[in-house]
Amino acid sequence: MSRPLRATYALLALAAGARAAVQIGADFGRAPGAYLLTACAAAVYALIAATILSPEPARRRIALIACSLELAGVLGVGAATLLWPGAFPDETVWSGFGAGYGWVPLLLPALGIAWLLRPGSPAIH
C-alpha cells in the first residue's frame, strides 16, 4: 500500500497544481480564495508525497501533520460548500469533500494517517 499511496499523493499534487496554475493564470480575480486554496492543497499533497515513506521520524511526523491538515481542510471546505453553496465562486479541490476528484481527497488523508500510525511502523517521536 505504501507506493500506491505516495503515487496517488504525487498525482494529486500534479493535478491540483496544474488546475491552480490554469485558474490563477486565466482568471484569478474571479475566485482568488478558491484558486489559492487549490494551490495550497497541491503543496500539501507534494509535501506528503515527499515525506510519507521516509524512515526518519521527523519526516514521518511532518507527513502525519500534513495528512491531518489535509483531512481538516477537506472536512472544513466540504462542509462549507454544502452549508453555504456560494461560499466559493468556483470549486476547489476540496469542494464537496473532493467530489470532483472522486472523493479521493476525503479518503486519502485517512489512509495516510492509518499508514503512518499502523502497528509495527517506524515510530513518530
N, CA, C and O atoms as a printed pandas DataFrame, in Angstrom:
     atom_number atom_name residue_name chain_id  residue_number  x_coord  y_coord  z_coord
0              1         N          MET        A               1    0.817   -1.194    0.000
1              2        CA          MET        A               1    0.000    0.000    0.000
2              3         C          MET        A               1    0.858    1.254    0.000
3              4         O          MET        A               1    0.369    2.315   -0.389
4              5         N          SER        A               2    2.085    1.182    0.409
5              6        CA          SER        A               2    2.901    2.384    0.584
6              7         C          SER        A               2    3.202    3.100   -0.730
7              8         O          SER        A               2    3.023    4.314   -0.827
8              9         N          ARG        A               3    3.652    2.369   -1.730
9             10        CA          ARG        A               3    3.989    3.021   -3.007
10            11         C          ARG        A               3    2.757    3.582   -3.712
11            12         O          ARG        A               3    2.814    4.705   -4.213
12            13         N          PRO        A               4    1.650    2.851   -3.770
13            14        CA          PRO        A               4    0.451    3.449   -4.370
14            15         C          PRO        A               4   -0.026    4.701   -3.624
15            16         O          PRO        A               4   -0.538    5.638   -4.236
16            17         N          LEU        A               5    0.143    4.707   -2.309
17            18        CA          LEU        A               5   -0.236    5.872   -1.508
18            19         C          LEU        A               5    0.592    7.080   -1.923
19            20         O          LEU        A               5    0.050    8.157   -2.170
20            21         N          ARG        A               6    1.903    6.898   -1.998
21            22        CA          ARG        A               6    2.775    8.005   -2.411
22            23         C          ARG        A               6    2.481    8.409   -3.857
23            24         O          ARG        A               6    2.456    9.599   -4.173
24            25         N          ALA        A               7    2.262    7.445   -4.722
25            26        CA          ALA        A               7    1.964    7.754   -6.122
26            27         C          ALA        A               7    0.659    8.537   -6.258
27            28         O          ALA        A               7    0.563    9.450   -7.078
28            29         N          THR        A               8   -0.335    8.184   -5.462
29            30        CA          THR        A               8   -1.603    8.909   -5.509
30            31         C          THR        A               8   -1.421   10.344   -5.030
31            32         O          THR        A               8   -1.981   11.271   -5.615
32            33         N          TYR        A               9   -0.639   10.531   -3.966
33            34        CA          TYR        A               9   -0.365   11.892   -3.499
34            35         C          TYR        A               9    0.397   12.690   -4.557
35            36         O          TYR        A               9    0.116   13.870   -4.768
36            37         N          ALA        A              10    1.342   12.059   -5.210
37            38        CA          ALA        A              10    2.101   12.751   -6.255
38            39         C          ALA        A              10    1.187   13.126   -7.419
39            40         O          ALA        A              10    1.298   14.225   -7.963
40            41         N          LEU        A              11    0.295   12.230   -7.803
41            42        CA          LEU        A              11   -0.644   12.510   -8.886
42            43         C          LEU        A              11   -1.591   13.649   -8.515
43            44         O          LEU        A              11   -1.858   14.529   -9.334
44            45         N          LEU        A              12   -2.095   13.632   -7.288
45            46        CA          LEU        A              12   -2.968   14.717   -6.846
46            47         C          LEU        A              12   -2.220   16.049   -6.778
47            48         O          LEU        A              12   -2.788   17.095   -7.091
48            49         N          ALA        A              13   -0.968   16.014   -6.377
49            50        CA          ALA        A              13   -0.161   17.243   -6.353
50            51         C          ALA        A              13   -0.051   17.816   -7.753
51            52         O          ALA        A              13   -0.194   19.022   -7.954
52            53         N          LEU        A              14    0.201   16.954   -8.712
53            54        CA          LEU        A              14    0.302   17.389  -10.105
54            55         C          LEU        A              14   -1.035   17.918  -10.622
55            56         O          LEU        A              14   -1.086   18.982  -11.240
56            57         N          ALA        A              15   -2.105   17.184  -10.374
57            58        CA          ALA        A              15   -3.430   17.583  -10.866
58            59         C          ALA        A              15   -3.898   18.893  -10.229
59            60         O          ALA        A              15   -4.349   19.803  -10.924
60            61         N          ALA        A              16   -3.786   18.978   -8.905
61            62        CA          ALA        A              16   -4.231   20.195   -8.219
62            63         C          ALA        A              16   -3.326   21.375   -8.575
63            64         O          ALA        A              16   -3.802   22.498   -8.737
64            65         N          GLY        A              17   -2.034   21.121   -8.695
65            66        CA          GLY        A              17   -1.110   22.194   -9.071
66            67         C          GLY        A              17   -1.386   22.732  -10.464
67            68         O          GLY        A              17   -1.375   23.944  -10.682
68            69         N          ALA        A              18   -1.635   21.828  -11.411
69            70        CA          ALA        A              18   -1.948   22.252  -12.775
70            71         C          ALA        A              18   -3.277   23.004  -12.812
71            72         O          ALA        A              18   -3.404   24.021  -13.495
72            73         N          ARG        A              19   -4.252   22.506  -12.083
73            74        CA          ARG        A              19   -5.552   23.178  -12.020
74            75         C          ARG        A              19   -5.404   24.578  -11.451
75            76         O          ARG        A              19   -5.943   25.538  -12.002
76            77         N          ALA        A              20   -4.680   24.695  -10.356
77            78        CA          ALA        A              20   -4.487   26.007   -9.731
78            79         C          ALA        A              20   -3.734   26.947  -10.663
79            80         O          ALA        A              20   -4.084   28.123  -10.761
80            81         N          ALA        A              21   -2.717   26.456  -11.341
81            82        CA          ALA        A              21   -1.940   27.303  -12.252
82            83         C          ALA        A              21   -2.812   27.848  -13.375
83            84         O          ALA        A              21   -2.725   29.025  -13.725
84            85         N          VAL        A              22   -3.647   26.988  -13.934
85            86        CA          VAL        A              22   -4.544   27.428  -15.009
86            87         C          VAL        A              22   -5.558   28.433  -14.462
87            88         O          VAL        A              22   -5.784   29.478  -15.072
88            89         N          GLN        A              23   -6.161   28.127  -13.329
89            90        CA          GLN        A              23   -7.170   29.016  -12.761
90            91         C          GLN        A              23   -6.575   30.364  -12.367
91            92         O          GLN        A              23   -7.160   31.410  -12.649
92            93         N          ILE        A              24   -5.427   30.340  -11.723
93            94        CA          ILE        A              24   -4.782   31.587  -11.295
94            95         C          ILE        A              24   -4.337   32.389  -12.509
95            96         O          ILE        A              24   -4.490   33.610  -12.549
96            97         N          GLY        A              25   -3.788   31.697  -13.493
97            98        CA          GLY        A              25   -3.312   32.396  -14.684
98            99         C          GLY        A              25   -4.415   32.928  -15.572
99           100         O          GLY        A              25   -4.251   33.967  -16.213
100          101         N          ALA        A              26   -5.534   32.230  -15.619
101          102        CA          ALA        A              26   -6.605   32.609  -16.541
102          103         C          ALA        A              26   -7.565   33.651  -15.963
103          104         O          ALA        A              26   -7.971   34.576  -16.666
104          105         N          ASP        A              27   -7.924   33.507  -14.701
105          106        CA          ASP        A              27   -8.971   34.379  -14.159
106          107         C          ASP        A              27   -8.883   34.482  -12.643
107          108         O          ASP        A              27   -9.851   34.185  -11.943
108          109         N          PHE        A              28   -7.732   34.900  -12.134
109          110        CA          PHE        A              28   -7.502   34.944  -10.691
110          111         C          PHE        A              28   -8.546   35.782   -9.961
111          112         O          PHE        A              28   -8.988   35.398   -8.878
112          113         N          GLY        A              29   -8.945   36.907  -10.525
113          114        CA          GLY        A              29   -9.887   37.810   -9.869
114          115         C          GLY        A              29  -11.267   37.230   -9.653
115          116         O          GLY        A              29  -12.021   37.728   -8.817
116          117         N          ARG        A              30  -11.610   36.199  -10.378
117          118        CA          ARG        A              30  -12.943   35.604  -10.253
118          119         C          ARG        A              30  -13.145   34.882   -8.926
119          120         O          ARG        A              30  -14.198   35.012   -8.302
120          121         N          ALA        A              31  -12.143   34.123   -8.493
121          122        CA          ALA        A              31  -12.278   33.341   -7.259
122          123         C          ALA        A              31  -10.900   33.135   -6.632
123          124         O          ALA        A              31  -10.426   32.002   -6.550
124          125         N          PRO        A              32  -10.250   34.216   -6.188
125          126        CA          PRO        A              32   -8.879   34.067   -5.680
126          127         C          PRO        A              32   -8.758   33.115   -4.491
127          128         O          PRO        A              32   -7.788   32.364   -4.394
128          129         N          GLY        A              33   -9.729   33.142   -3.593
129          130        CA          GLY        A              33   -9.670   32.251   -2.431
130          131         C          GLY        A              33   -9.712   30.786   -2.831
131          132         O          GLY        A              33   -8.927   29.978   -2.335
132          133         N          ALA        A              34  -10.617   30.449   -3.719
133          134        CA          ALA        A              34  -10.745   29.060   -4.167
134          135         C          ALA        A              34   -9.490   28.604   -4.897
135          136         O          ALA        A              34   -9.015   27.488   -4.692
136          137         N          TYR        A              35   -8.957   29.473   -5.749
137          138        CA          TYR        A              35   -7.784   29.090   -6.536
138          139         C          TYR        A              35   -6.537   28.972   -5.665
139          140         O          TYR        A              35   -5.718   28.075   -5.868
140          141         N          LEU        A              36   -6.392   29.867   -4.706
141          142        CA          LEU        A              36   -5.244   29.774   -3.795
142          143         C          LEU        A              36   -5.376   28.554   -2.885
143          144         O          LEU        A              36   -4.373   27.931   -2.536
144          145         N          LEU        A              37   -6.592   28.215   -2.504
145          146        CA          LEU        A              37   -6.815   27.017   -1.694
146          147         C          LEU        A              37   -6.414   25.764   -2.468
147          148         O          LEU        A              37   -5.821   24.848   -1.898
148          149         N          THR        A              38   -6.729   25.717   -3.744
149          150        CA          THR        A              38   -6.319   24.582   -4.569
150          151         C          THR        A              38   -4.797   24.524   -4.688
151          152         O          THR        A              38   -4.212   23.442   -4.669
152          153         N          ALA        A              39   -4.155   25.692   -4.811
153          154        CA          ALA        A              39   -2.686   25.719   -4.866
154          155         C          ALA        A              39   -2.093   25.230   -3.542
155          156         O          ALA        A              39   -1.096   24.509   -3.538
156          157         N          CYS        A              40   -2.696   25.617   -2.434
157          158        CA          CYS        A              40   -2.218   25.137   -1.120
158          159         C          CYS        A              40   -2.418   23.630   -0.994
159          160         O          CYS        A              40   -1.551   22.934   -0.465
160          161         N          ALA        A              41   -3.546   23.121   -1.472
161          162        CA          ALA        A              41   -3.783   21.675   -1.447
162          163         C          ALA        A              41   -2.703   20.958   -2.245
163          164         O          ALA        A              41   -2.198   19.920   -1.819
164          165         N          ALA        A              42   -2.346   21.510   -3.405
165          166        CA          ALA        A              42   -1.290   20.899   -4.223
166          167         C          ALA        A              42    0.030   20.852   -3.458
167          168         O          ALA        A              42    0.752   19.857   -3.521
168          169         N          ALA        A              43    0.342   21.921   -2.742
169          170        CA          ALA        A              43    1.584   21.962   -1.956
170          171         C          ALA        A              43    1.552   20.928   -0.831
171          172         O          ALA        A              43    2.556   20.269   -0.562
172          173         N          VAL        A              44    0.409   20.788   -0.180
173          174        CA          VAL        A              44    0.268   19.786    0.887
174          175         C          VAL        A              44    0.425   18.384    0.312
175          176         O          VAL        A              44    1.097   17.542    0.908
176          177         N          TYR        A              45   -0.188   18.127   -0.838
177          178        CA          TYR        A              45   -0.056   16.816   -1.466
178          179         C          TYR        A              45    1.407   16.517   -1.811
179          180         O          TYR        A              45    1.883   15.401   -1.603
180          181         N          ALA        A              46    2.105   17.507   -2.333
181          182        CA          ALA        A              46    3.519   17.314   -2.691
182          183         C          ALA        A              46    4.357   17.038   -1.444
183          184         O          ALA        A              46    5.238   16.179   -1.457
184          185         N          LEU        A              47    4.077   17.768   -0.373
185          186        CA          LEU        A              47    4.812   17.560    0.884
186          187         C          LEU        A              47    4.584   16.141    1.412
187          188         O          LEU        A              47    5.527   15.474    1.838
188          189         N          ILE        A              48    3.351   15.691    1.383
189          190        CA          ILE        A              48    3.050   14.340    1.860
190          191         C          ILE        A              48    3.723   13.301    0.968
191          192         O          ILE        A              48    4.299   12.337    1.471
192          193         N          ALA        A              49    3.659   13.484   -0.343
193          194        CA          ALA        A              49    4.300   12.538   -1.262
194          195         C          ALA        A              49    5.793   12.427   -0.974
195          196         O          ALA        A              49    6.375   11.349   -1.094
196          197         N          ALA        A              50    6.410   13.539   -0.597
197          198        CA          ALA        A              50    7.849   13.551   -0.346
198          199         C          ALA        A              50    8.234   12.973    1.013
199          200         O          ALA        A              50    9.383   12.577    1.209
200          201         N          THR        A              51    7.294   12.917    1.953
201          202        CA          THR        A              51    7.665   12.527    3.318
202          203         C          THR        A              51    7.013   11.243    3.833
203          204         O          THR        A              51    7.504   10.668    4.804
204          205         N          ILE        A              52    5.950   10.784    3.230
205          206        CA          ILE        A              52    5.148    9.711    3.836
206          207         C          ILE        A              52    5.891    8.381    3.947
207          208         O          ILE        A              52    5.594    7.598    4.849
208          209         N          LEU        A              53    6.830    8.105    3.073
209          210        CA          LEU        A              53    7.535    6.820    3.132
210          211         C          LEU        A              53    8.899    6.911    3.800
211          212         O          LEU        A              53    9.649    5.935    3.817
212          213         N          SER        A              54    9.217    8.052    4.338
213          214        CA          SER        A              54   10.530    8.224    4.954
214          215         C          SER        A              54   10.670    7.365    6.214
215          216         O          SER        A              54    9.717    7.225    6.980
216          217         N          PRO        A              55   11.857    6.791    6.426
217          218        CA          PRO        A              55   12.090    6.061    7.670
218          219         C          PRO        A              55   12.454    7.001    8.824
219          220         O          PRO        A              55   12.510    6.576    9.978
220          221         N          GLU        A              56   12.698    8.271    8.513
221          222        CA          GLU        A              56   13.093    9.237    9.540
222          223         C          GLU        A              56   11.868    9.717   10.322
223          224         O          GLU        A              56   10.893   10.171    9.725
224          225         N          PRO        A              57   11.913    9.619   11.665
225          226        CA          PRO        A              57   10.759   10.031   12.475
226          227         C          PRO        A              57   10.332   11.477   12.231
227          228         O          PRO        A              57    9.133   11.756   12.205
228          229         N          ALA        A              58   11.256   12.389   12.054
229          230        CA          ALA        A              58   10.893   13.803   11.853
230          231         C          ALA        A              58   10.117   13.982   10.552
231          232         O          ALA        A              58    9.142   14.734   10.517
232          233         N          ARG        A              59   10.525   13.315    9.501
233          234        CA          ARG        A              59    9.823   13.435    8.213
234          235         C          ARG        A              59    8.456   12.740    8.269
235          236         O          ARG        A              59    7.494   13.212    7.664
236          237         N          ARG        A              60    8.374   11.650    8.975
237          238        CA          ARG        A              60    7.091   10.967    9.146
238          239         C          ARG        A              60    6.136   11.836    9.966
239          240         O          ARG        A              60    4.933   11.857    9.706
240          241         N          ARG        A              61    6.668   12.542   10.942
241          242        CA          ARG        A              61    5.861   13.459   11.743
242          243         C          ARG        A              61    5.311   14.584   10.854
243          244         O          ARG        A              61    4.150   14.974   10.981
244          245         N          ILE        A              62    6.158   15.096    9.955
245          246        CA          ILE        A              62    5.712   16.119    9.004
246          247         C          ILE        A              62    4.575   15.559    8.150
247          248         O          ILE        A              62    3.577   16.241    7.918
248          249         N          ALA        A              63    4.724   14.329    7.688
249          250        CA          ALA        A              63    3.675   13.698    6.876
250          251         C          ALA        A              63    2.384   13.550    7.679
251          252         O          ALA        A              63    1.297   13.790    7.154
252          253         N          LEU        A              64    2.494   13.162    8.934
253          254        CA          LEU        A              64    1.312   12.992    9.781
254          255         C          LEU        A              64    0.599   14.327    9.995
255          256         O          LEU        A              64   -0.627   14.397    9.919
256          257         N          ILE        A              65    1.355   15.371   10.260
257          258        CA          ILE        A              65    0.766   16.701   10.440
258          259         C          ILE        A              65    0.105   17.159    9.138
259          260         O          ILE        A              65   -1.004   17.692    9.155
260          261         N          ALA        A              66    0.784   16.951    8.023
261          262        CA          ALA        A              66    0.231   17.364    6.732
262          263         C          ALA        A              66   -1.039   16.581    6.399
263          264         O          ALA        A              66   -2.004   17.163    5.904
264          265         N          CYS        A              67   -1.057   15.274    6.661
265          266        CA          CYS        A              67   -2.269   14.476    6.424
266          267         C          CYS        A              67   -3.417   14.963    7.315
267          268         O          CYS        A              67   -4.568   15.018    6.881
268          269         N          SER        A              68   -3.099   15.307    8.538
269          270        CA          SER        A              68   -4.126   15.813    9.463
270          271         C          SER        A              68   -4.674   17.156    8.989
271          272         O          SER        A              68   -5.881   17.388    9.044
272          273         N          LEU        A              69   -3.790   18.041    8.524
273          274        CA          LEU        A              69   -4.233   19.329    7.982
274          275         C          LEU        A              69   -5.073   19.127    6.732
275          276         O          LEU        A              69   -6.075   19.811    6.523
276          277         N          GLU        A              70   -4.652   18.184    5.908
277          278        CA          GLU        A              70   -5.418   17.884    4.697
278          279         C          GLU        A              70   -6.820   17.408    5.061
279          280         O          GLU        A              70   -7.801   17.872    4.480
280          281         N          LEU        A              71   -6.923   16.494    6.008
281          282        CA          LEU        A              71   -8.232   15.985    6.420
282          283         C          LEU        A              71   -9.096   17.118    6.973
283          284         O          LEU        A              71  -10.281   17.208    6.651
284          285         N          ALA        A              72   -8.514   17.974    7.795
285          286        CA          ALA        A              72   -9.261   19.122    8.333
286          287         C          ALA        A              72   -9.720   20.041    7.209
287          288         O          ALA        A              72  -10.846   20.538    7.234
288          289         N          GLY        A              73   -8.862   20.267    6.232
289          290        CA          GLY        A              73   -9.219   21.114    5.099
290          291         C          GLY        A              73  -10.350   20.528    4.273
291          292         O          GLY        A              73  -11.290   21.234    3.908
292          293         N          VAL        A              74  -10.261   19.247    3.981
293          294        CA          VAL        A              74  -11.303   18.586    3.189
294          295         C          VAL        A              74  -12.634   18.634    3.936
295          296         O          VAL        A              74  -13.671   18.923    3.341
296          297         N          LEU        A              75  -12.605   18.352    5.234
297          298        CA          LEU        A              75  -13.851   18.375    6.007
298          299         C          LEU        A              75  -14.399   19.792    6.135
299          300         O          LEU        A              75  -15.604   20.005    6.005
300          301         N          GLY        A              76  -13.525   20.758    6.389
301          302        CA          GLY        A              76  -13.973   22.144    6.534
302          303         C          GLY        A              76  -14.504   22.731    5.246
303          304         O          GLY        A              76  -15.595   23.301    5.225
304          305         N          VAL        A              77  -13.750   22.601    4.175
305          306        CA          VAL        A              77  -14.187   23.140    2.883
306          307         C          VAL        A              77  -15.387   22.357    2.372
307          308         O          VAL        A              77  -16.322   22.943    1.826
308          309         N          GLY        A              78  -15.371   21.048    2.543
309          310        CA          GLY        A              78  -16.511   20.238    2.116
310          311         C          GLY        A              78  -17.796   20.647    2.826
311          312         O          GLY        A              78  -18.843   20.782    2.193
312          313         N          ALA        A              79  -17.717   20.844    4.140
313          314        CA          ALA        A              79  -18.890   21.281    4.904
314          315         C          ALA        A              79  -19.327   22.680    4.474
315          316         O          ALA        A              79  -20.520   22.942    4.322
316          317         N          ALA        A              80  -18.365   23.571    4.282
317          318        CA          ALA        A              80  -18.697   24.942    3.873
318          319         C          ALA        A              80  -19.408   24.960    2.529
319          320         O          ALA        A              80  -20.353   25.727    2.337
320          321         N          THR        A              81  -18.964   24.123    1.597
321          322        CA          THR        A              81  -19.587   24.125    0.276
322          323         C          THR        A              81  -20.979   23.497    0.295
323          324         O          THR        A              81  -21.797   23.775   -0.582
324          325         N          LEU        A              82  -21.251   22.654    1.286
325          326        CA          LEU        A              82  -22.605   22.107    1.412
326          327         C          LEU        A              82  -23.528   23.057    2.168
327          328         O          LEU        A              82  -24.683   23.245    1.787
328          329         N          LEU        A              83  -23.012   23.657    3.243
329          330        CA          LEU        A              83  -23.826   24.549    4.067
330          331         C          LEU        A              83  -24.062   25.899    3.403
331          332         O          LEU        A              83  -25.141   26.476    3.536
332          333         N          TRP        A              84  -23.071   26.399    2.698
333          334        CA          TRP        A              84  -23.134   27.700    2.034
334          335         C          TRP        A              84  -22.681   27.509    0.593
335          336         O          TRP        A              84  -21.516   27.749    0.278
336          337         N          PRO        A              85  -23.581   27.083   -0.286
337          338        CA          PRO        A              85  -23.199   26.772   -1.666
338          339         C          PRO        A              85  -22.456   27.903   -2.380
339          340         O          PRO        A              85  -21.695   27.633   -3.309
340          341         N          GLY        A              86  -22.647   29.123   -1.986
341          342        CA          GLY        A              86  -21.952   30.243   -2.608
342          343         C          GLY        A              86  -20.681   30.633   -1.890
343          344         O          GLY        A              86  -20.131   31.704   -2.148
344          345         N          ALA        A              87  -20.197   29.780   -0.986
345          346        CA          ALA        A              87  -19.008   30.111   -0.198
346          347         C          ALA        A              87  -17.798   30.387   -1.081
347          348         O          ALA        A              87  -16.973   31.242   -0.759
348          349         N          PHE        A              88  -17.692   29.676   -2.175
349          350        CA          PHE        A              88  -16.599   29.869   -3.124
350          351         C          PHE        A              88  -17.207   30.102   -4.503
351          352         O          PHE        A              88  -18.050   29.320   -4.942
352          353         N          PRO        A              89  -16.792   31.165   -5.192
353          354        CA          PRO        A              89  -17.333   31.427   -6.520
354          355         C          PRO        A              89  -16.988   30.335   -7.545
355          356         O          PRO        A              89  -17.640   30.242   -8.585
356          357         N          ASP        A              90  -15.989   29.526   -7.268
357          358        CA          ASP        A              90  -15.615   28.419   -8.137
358          359         C          ASP        A              90  -15.173   27.271   -7.232
359          360         O          ASP        A              90  -14.865   27.485   -6.060
360          361         N          GLU        A              91  -15.142   26.070   -7.770
361          362        CA          GLU        A              91  -14.788   24.904   -6.959
362          363         C          GLU        A              91  -13.304   24.864   -6.621
363          364         O          GLU        A              91  -12.458   25.360   -7.365
364          365         N          THR        A              92  -13.019   24.260   -5.478
365          366        CA          THR        A              92  -11.650   23.947   -5.089
366          367         C          THR        A              92  -11.491   22.436   -5.180
367          368         O          THR        A              92  -12.454   21.717   -5.444
368          369         N          VAL        A              93  -10.298   21.972   -4.964
369          370        CA          VAL        A              93  -10.035   20.530   -4.962
370          371         C          VAL        A              93  -10.822   19.847   -3.835
371          372         O          VAL        A              93  -11.155   18.666   -3.937
372          373         N          TRP        A              94  -11.119   20.594   -2.760
373          374        CA          TRP        A              94  -11.801   20.021   -1.610
374          375         C          TRP        A              94  -13.293   20.310   -1.580
375          376         O          TRP        A              94  -13.970   19.892   -0.641
376          377         N          SER        A              95  -13.834   21.012   -2.576
377          378        CA          SER        A              95  -15.277   21.293   -2.617
378          379         C          SER        A              95  -16.061   19.990   -2.636
379          380         O          SER        A              95  -15.674   19.017   -3.284
380          381         N          GLY        A              96  -17.176   19.994   -1.908
381          382        CA          GLY        A              96  -17.999   18.781   -1.872
382          383         C          GLY        A              96  -17.240   17.572   -1.374
383          384         O          GLY        A              96  -17.496   16.447   -1.805
384          385         N          PHE        A              97  -16.297   17.802   -0.460
385          386        CA          PHE        A              97  -15.470   16.741    0.106
386          387         C          PHE        A              97  -14.629   16.034   -0.961
387          388         O          PHE        A              97  -14.338   14.843   -0.850
388          389         N          GLY        A              98  -14.244   16.787   -1.994
389          390        CA          GLY        A              98  -13.413   16.220   -3.058
390          391         C          GLY        A              98  -14.203   15.479   -4.114
391          392         O          GLY        A              98  -13.654   14.623   -4.807
392          393         N          ALA        A              99  -15.480   15.790   -4.250
393          394        CA          ALA        A              99  -16.341   15.085   -5.200
394          395         C          ALA        A              99  -15.808   15.158   -6.633
395          396         O          ALA        A              99  -15.922   14.193   -7.388
396          397         N          GLY        A             100  -15.231   16.294   -7.004
397          398        CA          GLY        A             100  -14.694   16.453   -8.353
398          399         C          GLY        A             100  -13.504   15.550   -8.638
399          400         O          GLY        A             100  -13.121   15.359   -9.792
400          401         N          TYR        A             101  -12.930   15.004   -7.597
401          402        CA          TYR        A             101  -11.783   14.091   -7.723
402          403         C          TYR        A             101  -12.165   12.697   -7.223
403          404         O          TYR        A             101  -11.311   11.938   -6.764
404          405         N          GLY        A             102  -13.446   12.370   -7.317
405          406        CA          GLY        A             102  -13.908   11.038   -6.925
406          407         C          GLY        A             102  -13.808   10.777   -5.441
407          408         O          GLY        A             102  -13.679    9.623   -5.030
408          409         N          TRP        A             103  -13.863   11.798   -4.634
409          410        CA          TRP        A             103  -13.757   11.743   -3.171
410          411         C          TRP        A             103  -12.417   11.201   -2.687
411          412         O          TRP        A             103  -12.263   10.868   -1.512
412          413         N          VAL        A             104  -11.461   11.116   -3.585
413          414        CA          VAL        A             104  -10.108   10.691   -3.186
414          415         C          VAL        A             104   -9.527   11.647   -2.137
415          416         O          VAL        A             104   -8.886   11.179   -1.197
416          417         N          PRO        A             105   -9.727   12.985   -2.261
417          418        CA          PRO        A             105   -9.197   13.878   -1.232
418          419         C          PRO        A             105   -9.781   13.630    0.163
419          420         O          PRO        A             105   -9.154   13.995    1.157
420          421         N          LEU        A             106  -10.945   13.029    0.257
421          422        CA          LEU        A             106  -11.528   12.698    1.553
422          423         C          LEU        A             106  -10.958   11.394    2.108
423          424         O          LEU        A             106  -10.700   11.289    3.308
424          425         N          LEU        A             107  -10.763   10.416    1.253
425          426        CA          LEU        A             107  -10.286    9.106    1.691
426          427         C          LEU        A             107   -8.771    9.066    1.911
427          428         O          LEU        A             107   -8.290    8.380    2.813
428          429         N          LEU        A             108   -8.038    9.791    1.098
429          430        CA          LEU        A             108   -6.581    9.695    1.116
430          431         C          LEU        A             108   -5.943   10.095    2.451
431          432         O          LEU        A             108   -5.050    9.388    2.917
432          433         N          PRO        A             109   -6.359   11.198    3.085
433          434        CA          PRO        A             109   -5.703   11.520    4.354
434          435         C          PRO        A             109   -5.975   10.478    5.442
435          436         O          PRO        A             109   -5.113   10.219    6.282
436          437         N          ALA        A             110   -7.159    9.885    5.428
437          438        CA          ALA        A             110   -7.446    8.829    6.404
438          439         C          ALA        A             110   -6.537    7.627    6.163
439          440         O          ALA        A             110   -6.025    7.030    7.110
440          441         N          LEU        A             111   -6.338    7.274    4.893
441          442        CA          LEU        A             111   -5.415    6.178    4.578
442          443         C          LEU        A             111   -3.987    6.542    4.961
443          444         O          LEU        A             111   -3.249    5.707    5.484
444          445         N          GLY        A             112   -3.598    7.782    4.703
445          446        CA          GLY        A             112   -2.249    8.232    5.056
446          447         C          GLY        A             112   -2.007    8.176    6.550
447          448         O          GLY        A             112   -0.965    7.699    6.998
448          449         N          ILE        A             113   -2.970    8.665    7.326
449          450        CA          ILE        A             113   -2.839    8.636    8.789
450          451         C          ILE        A             113   -2.781    7.191    9.279
451          452         O          ILE        A             113   -1.958    6.856   10.130
452          453         N          ALA        A             114   -3.649    6.340    8.745
453          454        CA          ALA        A             114   -3.640    4.922    9.136
454          455         C          ALA        A             114   -2.302    4.274    8.800
455          456         O          ALA        A             114   -1.778    3.484    9.586
456          457         N          TRP        A             115   -1.749    4.604    7.637
457          458        CA          TRP        A             115   -0.455    4.053    7.229
458          459         C          TRP        A             115    0.648    4.498    8.194
459          460         O          TRP        A             115    1.477    3.692    8.617
460          461         N          LEU        A             116    0.648    5.773    8.530
461          462        CA          LEU        A             116    1.702    6.309    9.397
462          463         C          LEU        A             116    1.600    5.791   10.830
463          464         O          LEU        A             116    2.616    5.670   11.514
464          465         N          LEU        A             117    0.393    5.487   11.290
465          466        CA          LEU        A             117    0.186    5.059   12.676
466          467         C          LEU        A             117   -0.049    3.559   12.824
467          468         O          LEU        A             117   -0.389    3.092   13.911
468          469         N          ARG        A             118    0.126    2.806   11.754
469          470        CA          ARG        A             118   -0.144    1.373   11.802
470          471         C          ARG        A             118    0.803    0.670   12.767
471          472         O          ARG        A             118    1.936    1.109   12.968
472          473         N          PRO        A             119    0.337   -0.413   13.356
473          474        CA          PRO        A             119    1.205   -1.179   14.246
474          475         C          PRO        A             119    2.447   -1.671   13.499
475          476         O          PRO        A             119    2.357   -2.134   12.362
476          477         N          GLY        A             120    3.567   -1.569   14.133
477          478        CA          GLY        A             120    4.815   -2.024   13.531
478          479         C          GLY        A             120    5.500   -1.017   12.637
479          480         O          GLY        A             120    6.592   -1.281   12.133
480          481         N          SER        A             121    4.874    0.147   12.427
481          482        CA          SER        A             121    5.526    1.153   11.595
482          483         C          SER        A             121    6.615    1.864   12.403
483          484         O          SER        A             121    6.577    1.872   13.633
484          485         N          PRO        A             122    7.575    2.456   11.708
485          486        CA          PRO        A             122    8.606    3.199   12.441
486          487         C          PRO        A             122    7.977    4.268   13.331
487          488         O          PRO        A             122    7.000    4.915   12.952
488          489         N          ALA        A             123    8.536    4.437   14.482
489          490        CA          ALA        A             123    7.984    5.362   15.471
490          491         C          ALA        A             123    8.041    6.811   14.964
491          492         O          ALA        A             123    8.949    7.212   14.237
492          493         N          ILE        A             124    7.029    7.567   15.384
493          494        CA          ILE        A             124    6.988    9.010   15.137
494          495         C          ILE        A             124    7.159    9.665   16.495
495          496         O          ILE        A             124    6.207    9.806   17.262
496          497         N          HIS        A             125    8.372   10.056   16.771
497          498        CA          HIS        A             125    8.673   10.629   18.093
498          499         C          HIS        A             125    8.313   12.081   18.147
499          500         O          HIS        A             125    8.497   12.725   19.179
